Amino acid sequence: MLEAASSSAYYWWWKYLQLSPVFWYARVSGLPPSDPQIALTLAQAGDLTQDSFRRWWQATGYLLMEEAQRPAKVRLVDEQNLGEFVFYPTGKSIVIEVPLTITQQTIVSQFRKILREHHEGRALDVLASSQARWRLHTKRMTPAALERGYWILLYRLLYPNIAVWRIGDRLKAAPGLNVRDVERWRFSRQTSPVERMQSTIGRFLYKAQRMVLHAEHGSFPNATKIEPIHYPFGKRHHEAYLAATRADTDADSPWRAWLKENYQDELESRIRMKHMLRSGVAMTEPRFVALWPKFVAGETDLLA
């Protein structure tokens, strides 16, 4: 179960919650969030400061996300002991008799016809029958898409003034768009790789921001429109909360300082990996060492 969870949306649920300023401030201030649902999610989430998903999953995650019962499966009815066979609840299954005197192709064709008549198909909401305390909002967002949104959001939180298109370039979040090694004068505003990158990464960013807000309410992955709570700790503590979590300037708030301490190296490692920059002589050269932090911050597009 742990191995499967580590490569699923559950892992990214944990990661997105770690980027919640509300959860961070509640932890460092000791104040409970004013919204009951956010307070409940915070209480259920356990220790989000752990840097190991394995430890968090084993201590908390599996209790929240594991199903109380395994999903139903297709079974062979034991006709020899039919009186003792326990069927699924009425309305939750159909019973089909399959003759073994016709070809498999004919069986499959007839089975599909019956199934189309009795099954909801794609309209079936499988998640609605989940019995987990934290159940996925949708399965339509792939772990790869959640991962991309996470890194874009983290980058923006650490560097609020960097151009959005540069985030996409540094993370190679839209591999088909080359925005640095092109002659920009050849493009119009509509065809410009920079404008296209700006638009593409901008969409990923606002979806990731929404997902953090929904995750605070116990819903993930969910990128539908949502408004943040105006006073997450009440009016009395609002100014202190804003000062502690300010993230729209380069001046470090306590939350920004915490993010840098815990995630800066992780982000830079991600950028090096995406640009295939391995440890070696080139990365120790004085010019590269001087340019690297400016490249990450978006102050230069040069590395050599």
Order of alpha helices (4+ residues) and beta strands (2+ residues): alpha-alpha-alpha-alpha-alpha-alpha-alpha-alpha-alpha-alpha-alpha-alpha-alpha-alpha
